[in-house]
Amino acid sequence: MPEANCLICNDKFHTKKSHLQHGWGKFCSRKCHHISMQNRIKMKCEICAREIYRSMSKSKRSKSGKFFCSKSCQTKWRNKEFSGEKHSFWKGGQYTYRRLMKNSKIDVECLLCCKKDIRILAVHHLDENRKNNKLSNLAWLCHNCHFMVHHDNVYKANLSKKLADMVAMV
């Protein structure tokens, strides 16, 4: 068995070779391990504010300067921090209109037939310009009504009338 020096008391001790390869064989006893745990800094998780302890070396290595109690808290932060224009695969946002509609307070139902099943609803651009993703230009339509609005003038007129009625009510 190979010998190693304890990081706390500097005593020599025997440890398994596999422990050294994994970076485990650092302390000669539980007492020394416990002493090493006391050299940690008390912090709060950036998302849930739970108290956590981090070693000095880990606290210096953080690129963002933020600390998390778990991977799920870190993922929540990253999803907020690196979304939209900050994401490396951002392509200008021309396909984000469905997410915009879901996150808005607009009722998720077809404007013409009033179906509420999100699986069959599509987002319609009122001016038919797919790059104009303002909420005032978007409307929920089921796939059937969406097709009919694009291919039948009667449906298009019904949609225009319905939108005019909605604007008059507000």
C-alpha positions as semicolon CSV with decimal commas, in nm:
position;residue;x (nm);y (nm);z (nm)
1;M;0,000;0,000;0,000
2;P;0,130;0,345;-0,086
3;E;0,198;0,604;0,182
4;A;0,060;0,957;0,187
5;N;0,097;1,261;0,409
6;C;-0,205;1,395;0,597
7;L;-0,298;1,746;0,480
8;I;-0,373;1,859;0,839
9;C;-0,114;1,700;1,071
10;N;0,141;1,594;0,807
11;D;0,161;1,237;0,950
12;K;0,234;0,953;0,712
13;F;-0,041;0,695;0,666
14;H;-0,123;0,404;0,435
15;T;-0,402;0,433;0,183
16;K;-0,521;0,244;-0,120
17;K;-0,378;0,336;-0,457
18;S;-0,730;0,378;-0,600
19;H;-0,813;0,627;-0,323
20;L;-0,515;0,839;-0,420
21;Q;-0,615;0,823;-0,788
22;H;-0,964;0,947;-0,700
23;G;-0,825;1,219;-0,473
24;W;-0,962;1,067;-0,152
25;G;-0,658;0,965;0,053
26;K;-0,593;1,308;0,206
27;F;-0,642;1,263;0,581
28;C;-0,501;1,013;0,831
29;S;-0,810;1,008;1,056
30;R;-1,167;1,129;1,095
31;K;-1,043;1,393;1,336
32;C;-0,817;1,549;1,070
33;H;-1,097;1,527;0,815
34;H;-1,331;1,707;1,057
35;I;-1,071;1,980;1,114
36;S;-1,048;2,031;0,737
37;M;-1,427;2,072;0,720
38;Q;-1,408;2,361;0,967
39;N;-1,204;2,567;0,719
40;R;-1,515;2,626;0,512
41;I;-1,711;2,943;0,449
42;K;-2,081;2,972;0,528
43;M;-2,280;3,103;0,228
44;K;-2,636;3,119;0,099
45;C;-2,768;2,949;-0,213
46;E;-2,835;3,209;-0,484
47;I;-3,179;3,065;-0,566
48;C;-3,336;2,923;-0,247
49;A;-3,120;3,105;0,018
50;R;-3,040;2,776;0,195
51;E;-2,722;2,788;0,404
52;I;-2,433;2,598;0,248
53;Y;-2,064;2,555;0,323
54;R;-1,791;2,585;0,061
55;S;-1,417;2,546;0,092
56;M;-1,194;2,845;0,031
57;S;-1,060;2,695;-0,292
58;K;-1,410;2,633;-0,433
59;S;-1,521;2,981;-0,341
60;K;-1,228;3,129;-0,536
61;R;-1,290;2,908;-0,843
62;S;-1,645;3,026;-0,910
63;K;-1,658;3,215;-1,241
64;S;-1,990;3,382;-1,166
65;G;-1,929;3,445;-0,796
66;K;-2,259;3,269;-0,718
67;F;-2,307;2,948;-0,518
68;F;-2,584;2,690;-0,518
69;C;-2,697;2,414;-0,284
70;S;-2,779;2,170;-0,565
71;K;-2,764;2,115;-0,940
72;S;-3,135;2,198;-0,971
73;C;-3,081;2,544;-0,817
74;Q;-2,781;2,599;-1,043
75;T;-2,987;2,496;-1,347
76;K;-3,268;2,737;-1,255
77;W;-3,017;3,022;-1,236
78;R;-2,845;2,924;-1,563
79;N;-3,177;2,897;-1,748
80;K;-3,259;3,255;-1,649
81;E;-2,908;3,393;-1,696
82;F;-2,822;3,234;-2,031
83;S;-3,149;3,257;-2,222
84;G;-3,245;3,471;-2,515
85;E;-2,971;3,691;-2,657
86;K;-2,721;3,572;-2,395
87;H;-2,739;3,210;-2,517
88;S;-2,464;3,090;-2,749
89;F;-2,714;2,940;-2,999
90;W;-2,935;3,252;-3,019
91;K;-3,054;3,307;-3,377
92;G;-3,230;3,640;-3,351
93;G;-3,549;3,529;-3,176
94;Q;-3,771;3,483;-3,479
95;Y;-3,913;3,153;-3,342
96;T;-3,985;3,261;-2,983
97;Y;-4,340;3,381;-3,040
98;R;-4,504;3,067;-2,896
99;R;-4,311;3,103;-2,570
100;L;-4,401;3,473;-2,558
101;M;-4,769;3,387;-2,590
102;K;-4,752;3,116;-2,323
103;N;-4,582;3,353;-2,077
104;S;-4,826;3,639;-2,143
105;K;-5,162;3,678;-1,971
106;I;-5,354;3,615;-2,293
107;D;-5,607;3,330;-2,262
108;V;-5,481;3,012;-2,428
109;E;-5,776;2,945;-2,656
110;C;-5,856;2,970;-3,024
111;L;-6,001;3,313;-3,103
112;L;-6,249;3,172;-3,356
113;C;-6,370;2,836;-3,225
114;C;-6,270;2,879;-2,854
115;K;-6,088;2,545;-2,823
116;K;-5,850;2,543;-2,523
117;D;-5,629;2,240;-2,590
118;I;-5,271;2,373;-2,610
119;R;-5,168;2,075;-2,823
120;I;-5,378;2,191;-3,117
121;L;-5,318;2,564;-3,085
122;A;-5,084;2,762;-3,307
123;V;-4,973;3,123;-3,291
124;H;-5,097;3,338;-3,577
125;H;-4,920;3,657;-3,686
126;L;-5,196;3,907;-3,761
127;D;-4,993;4,102;-4,017
128;E;-4,850;3,772;-4,151
129;N;-4,495;3,896;-4,087
130;R;-4,321;3,617;-3,892
131;K;-4,048;3,853;-3,773
132;N;-4,295;4,087;-3,602
133;N;-4,328;3,911;-3,265
134;K;-4,500;4,186;-3,067
135;L;-4,785;4,057;-2,850
136;S;-5,026;4,294;-3,024
137;N;-4,949;4,110;-3,350
138;L;-5,000;3,756;-3,216
139;A;-5,315;3,551;-3,160
140;W;-5,396;3,191;-3,063
141;L;-5,572;2,987;-3,332
142;C;-5,628;2,611;-3,356
143;H;-5,455;2,449;-3,653
144;N;-5,781;2,419;-3,846
145;C;-5,878;2,787;-3,799
146;H;-5,518;2,892;-3,869
147;F;-5,524;2,712;-4,203
148;M;-5,864;2,860;-4,289
149;V;-5,755;3,216;-4,200
150;H;-5,464;3,184;-4,444
151;H;-5,672;3,025;-4,723
152;D;-6,029;3,159;-4,686
153;N;-6,128;3,526;-4,690
154;V;-6,444;3,465;-4,484
155;Y;-6,241;3,325;-4,194
156;K;-5,995;3,613;-4,227
157;A;-6,283;3,862;-4,207
158;N;-6,428;3,680;-3,902
159;L;-6,091;3,705;-3,727
160;S;-6,063;4,077;-3,808
161;K;-6,415;4,136;-3,673
162;K;-6,343;3,939;-3,355
163;L;-6,022;4,136;-3,297
164;A;-6,203;4,467;-3,357
165;D;-6,470;4,365;-3,102
166;M;-6,199;4,279;-2,848
167;V;-6,028;4,616;-2,897
168;A;-6,362;4,797;-2,859
169;M;-6,428;4,617;-2,526
170;V;-6,094;4,733;-2,387
